[in-house]
Amino acid sequence: MANSPKATIDFESKSACSLKRSGTWKYSIHESTEILCLVYRLPSWSAGRTEVWHPQAPLLGLHERLDEISLLELFAWIDDGGLVEAHNVWFEYCIWKNILVNQYGWPSVSTQQWRCSAAKAAAHALPRNLQDSALALHLPFQKDMDGHKLMMKMSKPRKSRKKERETATSTGIGLPKYLWHESVEMLDRLVTYCRQDVLTEQALSDALPDLNVQETKLFLLDLEMNERGFQLDKKAVAVAQKLIHREAVILNQELTLLTDRKVRKATQRTKMASWFQDNGLYIEDTKKETIDGLLDSTTLMSEPVRRGMQLLRALGRSSTAKYQAMKDWMAPDGRVRGGLLYHGATTGRWSGKGVQPHNFVKGSQKVDQETLWTTLKAGKRDDIAQEYRSVMEALSNGLRGAIMASKGGQLYVADYAAIEARVVLWLAGDEDALDIFRQGRDIYCEMAKDIYDRNITKDDKEERGLGKIAVLGLGYQMGAPKFVSTCASYGIDISEDFARAVVEAYRSKFYLVKELWYEQEAAAIEAVNYNSRISCGKVVWFVRKPFLYCMLPSGRCLAYPFPEIKPKIMPWGEEELCLSFMGIDTHTHQWKRQFTYGGMIVENQVQGIARDVMAEAMLRCNTDGYPVVLSVHDEIVSDASTGDVHKFEQLVTTLPGWAVGMPVAADSWVGTRYHK
């Protein structure tokens, strides 16, 4: 099917506001933000034609080079409902809305008209970055990296020059608030760079099929959610900043005395490691995981060393950076906009930007957020420490509570219960196992029963806990060594022999899941080898170069770029033919060839299906009076003025037509502050 015709646009801008630190919405409304140029292309134009508009044209004597007729063509395209595409379109969306419409009176582009070539790239497991995706696909147009350097220079204020300061002093006029790198030649070069970007963006979009109808709805919902944003408690953020500053001063003073002035700040990591070594404890590094592991272990250490570690952990809490991000991203009305990223993971799940509730710390205590923030806002250090162990720990526990409902509204929150465990059994067609969920029995106890060969109840917390880790972790072909380390991360120490017994118990109990791994891997390899369409259970594999696709039950496809069947030496020493593809390495973030296997393929499918269940629920909630403001892992967060939590839960757990037989459940609540 041919792609829909679209106008392609790209802005270059300048601002004293940091786009990376404050986000696009704050950037677009900052007093210093200005458009340097807009390059655009209409789909009916001849190959390679682009046009440019920039507000500085009259000032720089360039007005005669602008084509006003072409601009009217763009306006007519927009007025007729034509689609407008950009790469990472949230930037163009904000600049158009907050500058061109509000300041220049240009026509509005409705949310429904926007499209994004970066979203298409992400949906095909390509790099989101334009340069990298163009290189990956070997497009005829590539990003102009020399022009990119100039753009970075022109986009930020520069320091004043000596002659400018002298002139300002002698005339008494003073320097402008912001000074920029700009000239006719530089602007000319910038326009050339921007033209190349537009042609590259169009080439990338043309090389990829458009998002299907359902995914387009979800992409547009993402734009709507990002413009709506989520509400922060402005006073809570301000209080947190003050408490963090005060606590840092106090704790760093204690650290200075403790180390006999050898370490004055916890940020002096090298000096801190040397001090530990001088006091009888050698550590490889001072990363959070290392410090936490030592403090939680029974390692013998002196009280001063233990206190030093406690200070290091307290001062290094991620909550400090999170509250700063809240302050930086928060708009004047207290809302954070642009904090979600459509198709942030290759399986389709949303990820976050800026504040990123997706990676909030879990919190060491279950607390009532209203009570916690009442105590924090009172600001009494001793009271906070008495109730929550320390100020820093209280702030860490209070991160979620800094997100709240809009004035007069409430947050409606639903978290899918063990969604991946349910989906993998549904995908495998294991009706006996699915009946455990349908009948309300505890699948973790059922698993533990097979592990320990006796009845297990919820009162057997340790045994049930191991059963839970097995159910949630072993569905993707995890082996015994990895299971040992996974259990250790939950504070459970087991031997490798016992881990092998647990793995075998899982694979015996859920043998259809085990069969699923090998069936899916074989089907994918067959599709690549014979360029054929292979139905395998509830999914379909096919090749449409340069991608191997796995079509999920929803109709959405997971993509594996440039698939090849290549030999690989397996851990047991034998060489086998395996499925490989080009992708972004999760550790190095480099675009490289990587191998996959049955368990990982099934993990991709399960996460993709779970995401599709949640995504359709988000559309239902948003349509039925529960505006969605966040998607956090398997959780949907809506901010509504009226509603009923039971109705909301029903919307979340209603099955799509393609998911018949899947026993979906969710834990729901309603309140004014976000919590876990």
N, C-alpha and C positions, 0 to 999 in steps of 0.2 A: 504494500500500500504506500502511495506517495505521501511525503510529509506535507503538512499544511503550509501554505505560503505565509511568510513572516517578514516584517521589517526587522532589521538588525541594527542595534544602536550600541554605542559605547561612550561613556563620559570620561574625561580627565578633569581633575579638580585640584584645588589647593586649600589647605586649612592649617591653622595652628592646633587644631584638635587632632589627637592621635586616633586614627581609625582602628588600629589594633587594640589600643587600651580602652577606648570608650565605645566601640561598636558603631555600626553604620548610621543608626537613627540619631544618636547624639552628634555624630560627625555632621550629618546633613542639616541639623538645626543650629549648629554653632555659628556665632556671629561672624567668624572669620572665613567660613567655608564659601568658596566661589567656584564656579564652573570655568575651567580653562578652555575646553572645547567639547562639542558633541559631534561625533561622526555617525552618520546613519546611511542605511542602504535599504531601498525598497525592492521587493521580490520581482517586480516587473522590469527593473532596469537592466541594461546590458551588463554582461559579465565584467566584473572588476570595478564598476562605477560606484563611487561613494561621494557623499556631500558632507560639508562641515558647517557648523554654526559655533560661534564663540562670542560672548558678550564683550570681550575686549577689542573686537575688530575695529570699531571707530577710533578708539584711543591709539591703536597701533597702525592706523592707516590701511587696514586690510578690508574695509567694508565693501570695496568694489569686487572683491573676490568671492563674496558669499552669494549663493544662488537662492534668492527669496522664493522663486517659483517652486524649487525643490522642497523648501520648507513647507510651503502650502500643500504640496503633494503628501508630505508626511502627516500633516494635520488632517487632511482629507481621509487618509488611510485609517487614522485613529478614530475619527468621527464615524466612519463606516463600520467600526467594530473590528478592524484588522488586528491581527496578532502582532505583538512587539516582543522581540527576544533579545536577551543579553546574556553574557557569561557571568554567573553569580549575580542573578538579576536583582537580588535584594538591594544592592547598591544603587543600580539604575532606578529602581522603584522609589527609593527614598529621595534621591536627588531630584527626580522628575516631580514628585509630589511636593516636597518641602522647599524646593528652590524654583523650579520652572513654573509650577502652578501658583504657588503662594507669592513669589516675588515678581515673576514676569507675566503672569496671567495666561500661560499656555493652557491648551485643553488638557483635561484630565484623561488619564488612561485607566480604565476600570481594572480592578484586580483580575477579572476573568480574561483580560486580553494579554496578560503577561505570560511569557514562556522563558525557559532558562536552558542554555546549552550545557552548563555545568551540571545541572540536574540530570540531563540525559546521559552525560559522561559517567556520572556516579552510578546511575541505574544500570550501566553496562560494565561496572567494575573497573572503569578507567580512572586515571588520576583526575581529580576535580580541577587541578591547576591547568590553565589553558596551554601553557608551554609544554607541560609533560603529556597531556592528552594528545596534542597535535603531533608530538614526536612519536608517541606510542602507535598512532594510526598512520604515520608517514604521510601526513596531509600535504597537498601541494603548496599550502601557505603555512608558515611557521611564525611564531612570536618573535618580534624584533627586540632582542635583549639589550642592544646598545640604546635603543629608544627607551627601553624600560628604565635604564639608569638615569637618563635625562628626566623622565617622568618623576622618578623618586626625588630628584633634586628640585624640580620645579614645584612639587606638591607640598613642600614644607617651608616655613619661614627661614630666612637666613639672618646671620648676625650683621649688625651695622658695620659699615666701613669707616675707617678713620676720617676720611674726607667728609663723609656724610655727617659724622658727629661734629666735626669742626664747623661745617656750614650751619648745622642746626643750632650750635651754640652762638655763632656770630649773628645769625638772623633772629634768634629768639623764637623761631617758629616751632622748633622741636621735631623730633623724628616721628614718622607714622608709627602707629601701634604695631603693625606687622610689615616686614620687608621681605621681598621675594626675589628669586632668580627669574628674570624675564627679559625678553627682547623679541623683536620681530623674527630673528633667525631661530631662536630657541622655540618659539611658538610654531614656526613653520615645521621644525623638526618633530615637535610633539604631535602635530596634526598628521604627519607622515606615519609616525608610530601608531597613532590611534586608527588610522585607515587600515593599516596592516592587521591590527587586532580585529577589526570588524570583518575583514575578509577571512581571517583565520577562524573566527567564531562561526561564520556562516558555513565554512568548509567542514568544521567539526559537526555542526548540526545536520548538514546534508549527509554526512557519512553515517549517521545513526538514525534509526527509526524513532519517531515521536513516541512519547509516553502514551500508553493506551488510555482509553476513556476514564477508567477507574483511577489510574495513577495520576492523570491530569487533575481530577477532582481533588486528590490528596495533595498534590503540589500546590494547587490554589488554596486549599485549606491551610497549608503551611504558611503561605503568604499572609493569609487572614490572621492566623494565630500570631505570627511575628509582628504584625502591625498592632494587634490588640495588646500583646505583651502580658506580663504578669505583674501584679502589684507587690511592691515592697513596703514594709513599715519604715518610713523615712526616719522616724525618731529612733527606732531600733538600730538602724544602720549607723546613725550618728553616734549613739551611745556606745555601740560596739567599737567604733574607731577610737573613741576617747579611752575606753577601758583597755584596749589593746596597747595604746601608747603608754598609758600609766603603768600597766603591768610589765611592759618591756623594759621600762626604766628601772622598776623595782627589781625585777629578776636579773637583769644584766648587772645591776649593782651587787646583788648577792653572788652572782657568778664571778665578778671581779674579786670580791673578798675571798671566795672559796678557792680560787686558783692563785691567790697571792699576786694578783694583778697581771698574771701571765695571759689571761683571756678576759677581754673587757666586753665582748659581745658574742652571743651564741652564733652569729654569722661567721665568726673567725674559725671555720671548720678545721683547717690544718693545725692551728694552734691548739684547738680543743683536742684533736686526736693525739697530739704530742703530749698534752697534759695527762690524758688518760694513760698513755704509755709510761710516762714518768711515775705514775702512781700505781703501776703494777697491772694495768689492763691494756693489752694490745687489741685494737680493732681495725678491721680492713678499711672501714669508712664510717662516716657519721650520718649515713642515710637513715630515713625514718624506720625502714624495715629492720635495719641492723640494731638501732637503739631499742626499738620496741621488743625485738627478740631477746635482747640481753636483759632488759628490765623484767620481762615476763618469765624469764628462765630462772633456774635456781643457781646460776653462776655466782660463786663467791666473789664479793667485791666489798671494798671498804665503804663506809657510810658516805664519806666525801665524794667518792667516785659515783656511787649510786645517786647522790643528790645532783651531781654534775650532769648525769644522764637525764634525770628528771627535768632539770632546767633546760637542757638542750631540746628535749621533746616538747616541753611546754612552749618554748619560744619558736619552735619550728612547725607548729601546727598549721595545717593548710587553711584553717578557718581565718587566719589573719589575711591571707591573700584573697579569700572568698569575699570577706567584707569590703576589702578594697575594690574588688571587681564590682560589687553591688553599687558602691558609691560612684565608680567611674561610668557604669552603664546606665544608671538610673536617670531617667528624664525628669524634667521639673515637676511632672505630675506624680512621680514616684514609681513609674512603671518601667520595666526592662523590656525593650523591644528588640527583636532580631536575635533572640537567644536560642532559637531552634534551627537545626539544619536538616532539611529533607534528605532522605537517603544517605544519612551520615555514615552508615555501615553498609557493606556490600550486600548484606541480606535485606536491606531496605529500612532498617530501624532508624529512628531519629537519633541524632546526637546533639550536643549542645555547644554553644559558644559563649564566651564571656563568663557569666556567673556559673553556668553549667551545673544545675542541680543533679545531673546524671552522675557526677562524681563527688557529691557531698559525702563527707565522712559519715559512717553509720551511726556514730554517737555511742559513748560508753554507758549511758544511762537512758532508760525510758523515762521521759519527763513530760509533765504537762506544760505545754509551751506558753500558755497564758501566765501561769505561775512563775515560770522561769523568767519570762521577759519583764514581769512586774518586779522581780528581785533584781534583775540586771539594770533596769532603768532607775532603780533606787540608788544604785552605784556604790553600795557599802561593801567594801572588799571582804571584810570578815564574815558578813552575812552570806555573801555569795559562796565563799570557800567552805563555810560550815554546811551549807545545803548541797553544794555541787562539787565538793572536793577542791576546786580551784577556779579562778576566774577564766583561765584559758579553756578549761574543760567545759565550763558552763557555756562559753561562747561557741565552742565546737558543737555542743548539744543543741544550741539555739539556732543553728544555721537555717534549718528548714522553717522554723517559726518566724524568721524574718520575712518570709513570703506569706502574704495574707490575701484575704478576699478584698474585692473592691468595696468602697463605701456602700453600705446597705445590702451587700451581697454575702454569699457564703461559698466556700470551696466544696465542691462535690468530687470525691476522690474514690477511684476503684482500682484495685491492684489484682491482676489475674493470679489465681492460686495455682502454683506448680504448672504453669501453662506449657512449658517445654516437655515436662514428663508426660503430660496428657497427649500432646501432639505427636511425640515420637511413637507412642503406643497406638494412636489412631492411624498414623502413617503406616505402621507395621501391620495393621489389621488385627491386633491382639485383643479380641473381644473379651476374653476372660479377665485380662488385666484392666481393661476399660470399665468392666463391671465393678471393680473395686471402687473406682471413683463414683460411678452411678449409684451404688448402694450406700455411699457415705462412709465406707470403711477407710481406715488409715493405711495408705499404701506404704508408708515408711515402716509401720509396725509389721506389715505383711512381708516386706523385704527383710527386716531384721529377724523375723521368725525363721526364714530360710537360712540366714547366716548363722544363727545361734542354735537352730534346731530345737526351739521351744517357743511357747507363746510369749509374745511381747506386747505390752500395753503402753499407753502414753506415760505411765508412771516410771517405766524403764527408760529414763531420759538418755542415758549414755548409749544404750543399744539402739533405741529409736533414732538417736542422732546419727549413728553410723549408717542405719538404714536409709535415712534421708540423704546423706552424702552419696550413697550408692545409687539411689534412684535418680538423683539430679545430675550425677557425674559420670555414670558408667554407660549411658545411652549412646555415647559417641566413640566407642571402641577404646576407651582409656585402658591402659595396662596397669599391672600391679605397682611398678615403681612410681608412676604418676599418681596413682591412688593414695600411696603412702604420703606423698608431699601434699596432696589435696587435703587429706585428713589432718595433717600437721598444721595447715593454715587455719583449721578450725579448732586447734588446740587438742587434737586427738592423736596420740602416738600409737602406731600399730607396726608390726613387723611386716616384712615383705612377704613372708610365707602366709601370714593371715590375710594380707591384701590379695594374694593370688586366690585364696579360698573365697573371698568376697566377690572378686571378679567372676570367678567360675559360678558362684551362686546366682549372680545377676544374669549371666548369659544362659544359664540353665532355666531360670524362672521365666525370663523374657526372651526365649530362643527365637521368636519371630523378629525381634529387634536385631539380633545377631545376623539372621538371614538377610534382613533388609540392607545391612552394610554391604554385603557381598553382591547382592542383586543390583543395587544402585551403581556401585563401581563398575560392574560388568556391563550394565546398560550404557553408561556414559562412554566407556571405552569402545563399545560396539558402534555407538552413534558416530564417534570420531573416525574409527577405522573404515566404516562402510558408508559414511556420509548419509546415514539413514535416520528415519524417525522411529524411535524406540519407546513404546509405552512400557512403563515399569511401575506397577501398582497405581498409585494416585498421581504420578507425575509422568511427564513426557520429555524425552531427550531428543534434540535435533541440532543440526549444524546449519548456520547461515553465516558464511564467512564474513568477518574473521572471528566469529563467536560460536562457542558451544552453548546452547541454551538448555536450561531445565525449566520447563513450564510447570508451575505449581498449580494446585487445584483451583486457585482463585483466577487463573489465567495470566497472572504476572510471571515473568521469566527472570530467573537468575542467570547471569552471564559469566562465561569463562573465556576471556580473550585469548586468541591464538592458541587453541588447544593442540597438543601433540601427545602421542603415546611414546614414551621414552623409557629406556632401561634405567633401573635404579637399584643400588645395592641396599638390601633391606637390613634391619638391625641384626637379624640372625645370620647375615653373611651371604645369603643367596641373592642373585640378580633376578628381578622381576620387571615386567612391563607395567608401567604405571601411567595414570593420567597426569599430564602437566599442562600448565597454562601460564600466561603472563599476568602478573598481579603486583600489588603494592605490598612489599614485605612488612609484616607487622612490627618487626624489630628495627630494621634499618630505614624503613619508609622509602626504599628504593624500588623502582620498577624493574622486576626481574622475573625470570622463569622459576616457578615453584611447583612442587608435586602435591598431589592430594590423594586421599584414600577413602574407602567406604565410610568410615566413621565421621570424617570431616565433611564429606558430601552430605550425609544425613543431617549433621549439625546445621549446615547451611540451609537445608530444606526445612528443618524444624523451626529454626529461628525466623526464616522467611514466612512460613505459614502462620506462626504465632504473631508475627508483625501484621500480616494481612487481616487476621481476626481482629486485632486491636485497631487497625486503621479503619476498617469498616465501621467499627463501634464509634470511633471518633467522629466520623461523618454523621452517624445517627444522632449522637449526643449534640453535636453542633447544630443540626437541623431542628432538633426537638426542644430547644430552649435551654441547653446547657453548653454555653460557649466554651470551647476547649482552649486552655491557655498553656498547657504543658503536656508533653508525653515524656515520662521518665521511666526508662526500661519497660516493664510490663504494667505501667500505671498510667491512667488517664486522669488529668486534673482539669476540672471545669470551674468557672467562676460565674455563678448565676444569681440573679436577684430574687428569684423564687424557684421552688422545686421540691422534689421529694426524693430522698436518698434511695428508697426502694424502686421508684420508677427509674432513677439513674442507673442503679445496678442492673435492672432489667434491660435497659438499652445497651449496657456494656456486655452482657452475657447472651444476648440474642445471637443465635448462630446464623452466619451467612448461608445461602442455599447450597454452596459448594462444600460446606463443612458438616453435613448431616452425620450424626452419630458421635460427634466430638463432645465429650462431657466437660464443658467449660464452666468455671465458677470464678467468682471474684469476691474479695473482701472490700467492703465499701464503708465510707464514713462521710460525715458532713461537719464542717466547722469553719471558724474564721481564720485560723492559722494552719499552715501546712505542717504536717508531721509524718512520722513513719510508724 
